[in-house]
């Protein structure tokens, strides 16, 4: 039996560096920390942004998730979009992602959310398998054009 030695809490300004490093690692890009900081502060203040971290017993951050709540024009009900979801590599086999997802799922129910959506990279089969296990189904393709 696995003992859970972590807790989930709302993100705070002091979590900036962890979010910054996590998102850089997810997308394998460098992001100007000052620009990121301004966006991060805006998201922390926005009531439609759900930012959570998971930390171990000594207070080190080991995962984070960034979601946005919006009203669907199609259903006229709120939906949650998972924008970023990261677990530190050494903690990935400990069901931490399951716990963090369940936390967001339960929060979504309390918010009266109709649906949770997430975009995955086409090559990220591990991520796709995770969401498939959570009963997500692919419903559309996203096309993007850089400008």
Buried (B, 14 or more C-beta within 10 A) or exposed (E): EEEEEBEBEEBEEEBBEBBBBBBBEBEEEEEEBEEBBEEBEEBBEEEEBBBBBBBBEEEEBBBBBBBBBEEEEEEEEBBBBBBBBBBBEEBBEBEBBEBBBEBBEEBBEEEEBBBBBBEBEEEEEEBBEBBEEBEBEEEEEEEEEEE
